[in-house]
Amino acid sequence: MPRYFAVHLCFFLLIAGCTQFPEVDATLSEQARAADIPTLAPMDQVLADAGSTEIDDESVEAIEKRADSLRARASALRAQVLDDTAAQN
């Protein structure tokens, strides 16, 4: 029994190795190809910049407004959608 499993496993791995992969590079736009590669910042600099950020009343209101908008969108997506076929059944 284990021998047959090993033979089947090898067979399926060989078949998987023969598959054609999609052209990932073909999906990139010219703008994406021409974009600069982002630079990595040292962690100390990132943490120092994060410590200097201040949250004021305007930013709190903007975040709350965005959160309410996302909650409303999520609620709308959770709503049941019936198409003509489902409505007839």
N, C-alpha and C positions, 0 to 999 in steps of 0.2 A: 504494500500500500504506500509506504513512504517513497518508494522509488518512482511510482507513477506520479505522485505529487511533485517530485523534483523535476520529472520530465515535462509535466504540464506547465510548471512554473517557468522553466527555461523556454519552452515554446512561446508562452504568452509574453515573456520579456523580449524575445526576439521579434515578435510581431509588433510590440510597442515601439521597439527601436526603429522600425521601418515606417513609422507614421510621418506625415509631412506636417511641419509646424507652420503656423500662419506667419506671414511677413509682418513682423512687428514694426520694422523700420518704415514700411510703406504707410502706416497709419499716422506717422508724425507729419505735422504740417511744416512748411518751410520756415515759418516763424518760430516754431518749436526747435527746429534744427539749428537755427541761427542764434538762439537764446544763449546767453552766457551761463556758464556753470556756476551755481551758487557757491560762495566761499563759506568755509566753516569758521565759526568764531570760537575763541577759547571760552571754556566754561566759566572762568572767573569773570570775564567781561560780560557774559550773558547774565550771570547772577548779579553783578553790580548794576547793570542796566535795569534789571527787574526790581531791584530794591529802590530805585529812584522813581518808580512809577507811582503816581498819585491818583487815587480814585476820587472824583468830585461828584457833586449831585447830578450834573449833566450826564456823566458816563454811567452812573447807576440807573438813571431814567432810560437811557438808550439801551442798556442791557436788559432791563425789565421789559421794555417795549419789544425788543427782539425775542425774548423768551416767550412773551404772550403770543407773538406772531407765530413762533414755532409750535407752541401748544395748540393753537387754532388749526394750523396746517396738519399737525399730527391727528387731531380729532377728525378733521375732514377726511384724512386718508384711512382712518379706522372705520368710518361710516360704511355701511353695507351698500354696495353698488349692485343694482339689478339690471341686467340687460334684457332684451326682449325674450330671449329663450328662457331665462330663469323666471321671469315674471309669468310666463304661461304655465309653468309647472306648478 
